[in-house]
Amino acid sequence: MSGTGLQILRDPEAAAVLLDPKRQMLLAVLQRNQNTATGLGKILDMPRQRVNYHLHELERAGLVVQVETRKKGNVVERLVRSLATHYLVSSEAFGVMGADRALPRGRFSFSSLITAASRMIRDIGLLALRAAKAEKQTNTFTMETEIRFRNEEERSAFAAEMAAFVATQAAKYHDEKAEVFRLTVALYPKIAKDDEDDRKAVIHITE
């Protein structure tokens, strides 16, 4: 059995472990099914000792877990599995260089959108961790849709009307003594495709 769900990495050391290409290959196999160092070595054409080293690093970072042990002759093999099917590195892992510490530059800038998205990942990761420890459910709400604008004027009008609506609703339901919720509204062009050149490119936001 492989892992399920999303794992958000907040620790710099865990993120560094995940970013190693060989460990990513091991995780890719373990996401499909649990396996041993011997089995993984055969699949990836890697020496068993080298696989074991990487598995120990992945286990230390909390990315894989031992399921059981198996004895084959004089060798005791560990059966391991991944803890998730998807991984996401929070900006916290980059410390003071994290994007969530960037200064927003207006509601129409890439910087503001990236800062808000990064902060959301950080906050939700922490909320999920605390909810799991307390064995409680956290109230969240997600809504997504797509819209096509005939021209720039209508897009600007939509943004203005949405901002006014959100401000009105926030004022209507806000209670100074109640638990605080954060609301983020984002609008950006839908990506048509994600090719190899896009993934390898270094992105600089200069706004």
Buried (B, 14 or more C-beta within 10 A) or exposed (E): EBBEEEBBBBBEEBBBBBEBEBBEBBBEBBBEEBBBBBBBBEEBEBEBEEBBBBBBBBBEBBBBEEBEEEEEEEEEBBBBBBBBBEBBBBBBBBEEEBBBBBEEEEEEEEBBBBBBBBBBBBBBBBEBEEBEEEEEEEEEEEEEEEEEEEEEEEBEEEBEEEEEEEEEEEEEEEEEEEEEEEEEEEEEEEEEEEEEEEEEEEEEEEE
